[in-house]
Amino acid sequence: MSTETVSLKADIRQKAGSNEAKRLRRKGKLPAVVYGHGQPSISVAVNTHDFVRGLHHGHRLFNVDLDGKSETLLLKDVQYDYLGKNLIHADLIRVDLSEQVTVEVTLEFRGVAKGTTMGGILDEVMTHLEVACRVTEIPELIPVIVREVGLNEALHAKDIELPPGCTLKTDPEALVLICHESKAAAAAEEAEEAEAVEAETEPEVITERKKEEAAE
């Protein structure tokens, strides 16, 4: 995450409701709510274009002019439309640049797990980790190197190397990813085992022995 802040002008919303929110979005405004630091929450509207441009450049900190007073706000959450394409709402929390916050950071899986070369499938169970860090040290993403993950091996939250200044808040035992056998490979292995067991337990054929004994 960029530690720089983006300046935004926010208009305090006097009206609420879905119809008012739709009206604002048609005018290029993004409905948002500002809260935190023991102060009352405020419904605002910011310029959608400026806000989205800041997001695309990795910014999560905003200097927002609220009724003539500048406040530093951290993006806490965003909501998209049902197509997952357009932003329809944002949650912004008041912060001090020296304080610690708890945030969710995206995991970026890198490399090819060696277990996949043995017929395994890499199953990514988690896509984010929750960490605590200073506001100015929030990472944009957490890289996860998967090259050494073998067949039937897994990585848990405690195994992920965090960026400097970050403390893990997710359950350390939470499963992040696992490399397991494909269903086809597992079925083939079970079939082979079944055949081996059947061969071991097959009854002895004694017909030829009885013929030899009779001839004697």
Secondary structure, 3 states (H helix, E strand, C coil): CEEEEEEEEEEECCCCCHHHHHHHHHCCEEEEEEEECCEEEEEEEEEHHHHHHHHHCCEEEEEEEECCEEEEEEEEEEEECCCCCCEEEEEEEECCCCCEEEEEEEEEEECCCHHHHHCEEEEECCCEEEEEEEHHHCCCEEEEECCCCCCCEEEEHHHCCCCCCCEECCCCCCEEEEEEECHHHHHHHHHHHHHHHHHHCCCCCCHHHHHHHHHC
